[in-house]
């Protein structure tokens, strides 16, 4: 997406869910002040296959499928199960709402982590990011322009933002593993977030000319 399109999408999401732009900007500024530039340049993904793994419906079969990709990008809620299975993600993408201690440990083991700033997680950023090895941390935000060195690749939830980040890095192909965009047990707010995730993934699939099983059956 262009910067203008990305900004328009995030504005629409904020209106729909009642989020505050000023809070998003404040959180992004805090994260930007903690990070080092140039980390994302370590990711060379041109023409490579990337599995985007989330924890919602992750199975042993899914982990096996993910391991066949050139790279695994995982959300924070999938990290523990991947580590137990010795399927080591190239990148973990998270807003730190799931197991921040484990995410922090990844950075001290040399694993790359992308931390996302939004209006509701400034305090957890302030608590955990200073404990991380900043040489292994990428920052993302949902404001345009994102303050350097943060990126705004597009996307909204951890999962679809991971897919957009991978796309921005020039990957050859994407696959989605462990997704459940139709979970009937989630709250009304979460259901609206998943609806936005589906919409954004549909746009990404259309632009890339790919088909993702997670969004094939639109309700």
DRENFI-295290 format. One record per residue (C-alpha): residue in one letter; x, y, z. Coordinates in Angstrom, 3 decimals, decimal comma. Layout:
<sites>
+------+----------+----------+----------+
| type |        x |        y |        z |
+------+----------+----------+----------+
|    A |        X |        Y |        Z |
...
+------+----------+----------+----------+
</sites>
This chain:
<sites>
+------+----------+----------+----------+
| type |        x |        y |        z |
+------+----------+----------+----------+
|    X |    0,000 |    0,000 |    0,000 |
|    X |    1,066 |    3,581 |   -0,543 |
|    X |    1,585 |    5,814 |    2,502 |
|    X |   -1,619 |    7,657 |    1,625 |
|    X |   -3,627 |    4,426 |    1,401 |
|    X |   -2,097 |    3,056 |    4,599 |
|    X |   -2,952 |    6,268 |    6,465 |
|    X |   -6,531 |    6,202 |    5,155 |
|    X |   -7,002 |    2,579 |    6,256 |
|    X |   -5,694 |    3,250 |    9,749 |
|    X |   -7,881 |    6,352 |   10,025 |
|    X |  -10,912 |    4,229 |    9,107 |
|    X |   -9,958 |    1,583 |   11,669 |
|    X |   -9,573 |    4,210 |   14,380 |
|    X |  -13,006 |    5,626 |   13,574 |
|    X |  -14,582 |    2,161 |   13,595 |
|    X |  -13,004 |    0,992 |   16,848 |
|    X |  -12,802 |    4,309 |   18,663 |
|    X |   -9,015 |    4,482 |   18,853 |
|    X |   -7,116 |    7,726 |   19,376 |
|    X |   -4,554 |    8,976 |   16,834 |
|    X |   -2,733 |   11,028 |   19,475 |
|    X |   -2,286 |    7,914 |   21,626 |
|    X |   -0,943 |    5,965 |   18,638 |
|    X |    1,505 |    8,800 |   17,921 |
|    X |    2,670 |    8,996 |   21,537 |
|    X |    3,335 |    5,263 |   21,734 |
|    X |    5,190 |    5,341 |   18,403 |
|    X |    7,381 |    8,203 |   19,625 |
|    X |    8,324 |    6,251 |   22,765 |
|    X |    9,221 |    3,141 |   20,778 |
|    X |   11,208 |    5,119 |   18,206 |
|    X |   13,281 |    6,652 |   20,984 |
|    X |   14,325 |    3,217 |   22,223 |
|    X |   15,438 |    1,592 |   18,972 |
|    X |   18,431 |    1,423 |   16,657 |
|    X |   18,162 |    2,043 |   12,905 |
|    X |   19,194 |   -0,438 |   10,230 |
|    X |   17,988 |   -3,702 |   11,823 |
|    X |   15,480 |   -4,458 |    9,055 |
|    X |   18,304 |   -4,416 |    6,475 |
|    X |   19,401 |   -7,796 |    7,864 |
|    X |   16,353 |   -9,428 |    6,287 |
|    X |   17,117 |  -10,528 |    2,721 |
|    X |   13,912 |  -12,134 |    1,474 |
|    X |   13,735 |  -11,395 |   -2,248 |
|    X |   12,112 |  -14,355 |   -3,978 |
|    X |   11,923 |  -16,430 |   -0,790 |
|    X |    8,873 |  -18,222 |    0,620 |
|    X |    7,566 |  -17,053 |    3,994 |
|    X |    5,018 |  -18,770 |    6,235 |
|    X |    3,002 |  -16,338 |    8,347 |
|    X |    2,195 |  -18,301 |   11,512 |
|    X |   -0,327 |  -17,225 |   14,147 |
|    X |   -1,386 |  -19,099 |   17,252 |
|    X |   -5,186 |  -19,039 |   16,915 |
|    X |   -5,502 |  -22,466 |   15,267 |
|    X |   -1,919 |  -23,708 |   15,135 |
|    X |   -1,534 |  -27,491 |   14,918 |
|    X |    1,402 |  -29,872 |   14,666 |
|    X |    0,574 |  -30,302 |   10,981 |
|    X |    0,655 |  -26,540 |   10,540 |
|    X |    4,051 |  -26,291 |   12,211 |
|    X |    5,370 |  -29,007 |    9,917 |
|    X |    4,024 |  -27,127 |    6,904 |
|    X |    5,567 |  -23,878 |    8,126 |
|    X |    8,963 |  -25,509 |    8,524 |
|    X |    9,050 |  -26,221 |    4,793 |
|    X |    9,042 |  -22,493 |    3,952 |
|    X |   12,322 |  -20,639 |    3,529 |
|    X |   11,391 |  -18,414 |    6,471 |
|    X |    8,824 |  -18,405 |    9,270 |
|    X |    7,388 |  -15,115 |   10,497 |
|    X |    5,370 |  -15,674 |   13,673 |
|    X |    3,121 |  -13,638 |   15,908 |
|    X |    3,845 |  -13,624 |   19,618 |
|    X |    0,996 |  -15,977 |   20,479 |
|    X |    2,563 |  -18,713 |   18,306 |
|    X |    6,118 |  -18,389 |   19,629 |
|    X |    6,012 |  -20,871 |   22,503 |
|    X |    4,548 |  -23,696 |   20,404 |
|    X |    7,066 |  -23,080 |   17,623 |
|    X |    9,967 |  -23,133 |   20,079 |
|    X |    8,742 |  -26,371 |   21,650 |
|    X |    8,659 |  -27,891 |   18,153 |
|    X |   12,149 |  -26,493 |   17,378 |
|    X |   10,714 |  -24,470 |   14,504 |
|    X |   12,664 |  -21,250 |   14,941 |
|    X |   11,054 |  -18,185 |   13,387 |
|    X |   13,178 |  -15,734 |   11,445 |
|    X |   11,030 |  -12,916 |   12,837 |
|    X |    8,492 |  -12,580 |   15,645 |
|    X |    5,918 |   -9,788 |   15,233 |
|    X |    4,059 |   -8,626 |   18,324 |
|    X |    2,511 |   -5,728 |   20,214 |
|    X |    3,691 |   -7,471 |   23,420 |
|    X |    0,213 |   -8,552 |   24,506 |
|    X |    1,381 |  -12,182 |   24,598 |
|    X |    4,344 |  -13,521 |   26,623 |
|    X |    6,637 |  -10,463 |   26,501 |
|    X |    9,303 |  -12,241 |   28,577 |
|    X |    9,651 |  -14,946 |   25,918 |
|    X |    9,797 |  -12,309 |   23,179 |
|    X |   12,478 |  -10,447 |   25,120 |
|    X |   14,499 |  -13,642 |   25,503 |
|    X |   14,428 |  -14,151 |   21,730 |
|    X |   16,314 |  -10,896 |   21,222 |
|    X |   19,083 |  -12,015 |   23,568 |
|    X |   19,393 |  -15,262 |   21,603 |
|    X |   19,858 |  -13,318 |   18,354 |
|    X |   16,297 |  -13,711 |   17,097 |
|    X |   14,722 |  -10,778 |   15,271 |
|    X |   11,593 |   -9,261 |   16,769 |
|    X |    9,282 |   -6,569 |   15,361 |
|    X |    7,563 |   -4,607 |   18,134 |
|    X |    4,406 |   -2,701 |   17,203 |
|    X |    3,374 |    0,552 |   18,881 |
|    X |   -0,265 |    1,525 |   19,327 |
|    X |   -2,214 |    3,654 |   21,751 |
|    X |   -2,934 |    0,869 |   24,241 |
|    X |    0,564 |   -0,539 |   24,745 |
|    X |    2,851 |    2,391 |   25,573 |
|    X |    3,332 |    1,179 |   29,148 |
|    X |    4,329 |   -2,345 |   28,124 |
|    X |    6,752 |   -0,905 |   25,543 |
|    X |    8,329 |    1,211 |   28,273 |
|    X |    8,593 |   -1,839 |   30,537 |
|    X |    9,931 |   -4,447 |   28,120 |
|    X |   11,733 |   -2,891 |   25,159 |
|    X |   14,587 |   -1,445 |   27,288 |
|    X |   15,260 |   -5,012 |   28,504 |
|    X |   15,677 |   -6,279 |   24,941 |
|    X |   18,778 |   -6,378 |   22,784 |
|    X |   17,930 |   -3,449 |   20,512 |
|    X |   20,301 |   -4,784 |   17,853 |
|    X |   17,636 |   -7,401 |   17,148 |
|    X |   14,495 |   -5,244 |   17,370 |
|    X |   12,538 |   -3,660 |   14,510 |
|    X |    9,817 |   -1,144 |   15,331 |
|    X |    6,473 |   -0,721 |   13,578 |
|    X |    3,648 |    1,774 |   14,059 |
|    X |    0,179 |    2,576 |   12,730 |
|    X |    0,832 |    6,270 |   12,112 |
|    X |    1,954 |    7,923 |    8,880 |
|    X |    4,667 |    9,009 |    8,602 |
|    X |    6,121 |    6,625 |   11,159 |
|    X |    8,915 |    8,228 |   13,216 |
|    X |   12,365 |    6,917 |   12,290 |
|    X |   13,434 |    4,144 |   12,625 |
|    X |    9,893 |    2,737 |   12,809 |
|    X |    8,142 |    1,261 |    9,767 |
|    X |    4,490 |    1,312 |    8,791 |
|    X |    4,157 |   -1,524 |    6,280 |
|    X |    0,369 |   -1,655 |    6,511 |
|    X |   -1,868 |   -4,190 |    8,186 |
|    X |   -3,596 |   -3,930 |   11,541 |
|    X |   -3,676 |   -7,040 |   13,748 |
|    X |   -0,402 |   -8,807 |   14,505 |
|    X |   -1,123 |  -11,450 |   11,876 |
|    X |   -2,050 |   -9,357 |    8,868 |
|    X |    0,582 |   -6,767 |    9,774 |
|    X |    3,139 |   -9,597 |    9,661 |
|    X |    1,980 |  -10,476 |    6,163 |
|    X |    2,227 |   -6,853 |    5,027 |
|    X |    5,695 |   -6,531 |    6,542 |
|    X |    6,835 |   -9,643 |    4,685 |
|    X |    5,349 |   -8,279 |    1,469 |
|    X |    7,195 |   -4,975 |    1,933 |
|    X |   10,455 |   -6,929 |    2,150 |
|    X |    9,966 |   -8,429 |   -1,320 |
|    X |    9,135 |  -12,034 |   -0,490 |
|    X |    8,429 |  -14,410 |   -3,336 |
|    X |    5,398 |  -16,151 |   -1,812 |
|    X |    3,328 |  -16,065 |    1,345 |
|    X |    1,357 |  -18,785 |    3,120 |
|    X |   -0,904 |  -18,314 |    6,157 |
|    X |   -0,803 |  -20,972 |    8,890 |
|    X |   -2,757 |  -21,280 |   12,140 |
|    X |   -5,339 |  -18,628 |   11,311 |
|    X |   -8,969 |  -18,526 |   12,469 |
|    X |  -10,731 |  -15,390 |   11,268 |
|    X |  -14,181 |  -16,797 |   12,075 |
|    X |  -13,716 |  -17,722 |   15,751 |
|    X |  -17,242 |  -17,469 |   17,260 |
|    X |  -15,909 |  -17,310 |   20,829 |
|    X |  -14,171 |  -13,942 |   20,574 |
|    X |  -15,541 |  -10,651 |   21,909 |
|    X |  -17,441 |   -8,250 |   19,679 |
|    X |  -14,411 |   -5,949 |   19,518 |
|    X |  -12,111 |   -8,823 |   18,567 |
|    X |  -14,564 |   -9,923 |   15,880 |
|    X |  -14,407 |   -6,418 |   14,367 |
|    X |  -10,603 |   -6,577 |   14,440 |
|    X |  -10,688 |   -9,924 |   12,647 |
|    X |  -13,062 |   -8,470 |   10,048 |
|    X |  -10,489 |   -5,768 |    9,348 |
|    X |   -7,767 |   -8,407 |    9,184 |
|    X |   -9,760 |  -10,355 |    6,604 |
|    X |  -10,371 |   -7,233 |    4,524 |
|    X |   -6,684 |   -6,311 |    4,559 |
|    X |   -5,587 |   -9,857 |    3,724 |
|    X |   -8,046 |   -9,983 |    0,823 |
|    X |   -6,513 |   -6,772 |   -0,539 |
|    X |   -3,002 |   -8,175 |   -0,127 |
|    X |   -3,914 |  -11,480 |   -1,800 |
|    X |   -5,484 |   -9,633 |   -4,726 |
|    X |   -2,466 |   -7,394 |   -5,205 |
|    X |   -0,013 |  -10,295 |   -4,969 |
|    X |   -2,091 |  -12,658 |   -7,118 |
|    X |   -2,122 |  -15,286 |   -4,360 |
|    X |   -4,857 |  -17,308 |   -2,689 |
|    X |   -4,864 |  -17,808 |    1,084 |
|    X |   -6,933 |  -20,603 |    2,602 |
|    X |   -7,575 |  -18,507 |    5,726 |
|    X |   -9,670 |  -16,039 |    3,716 |
|    X |  -11,094 |  -18,254 |    0,985 |
|    X |  -14,469 |  -18,608 |    2,706 |
|    X |  -15,671 |  -15,082 |    3,307 |
|    X |  -18,676 |  -15,074 |    5,697 |
+------+----------+----------+----------+
</sites>
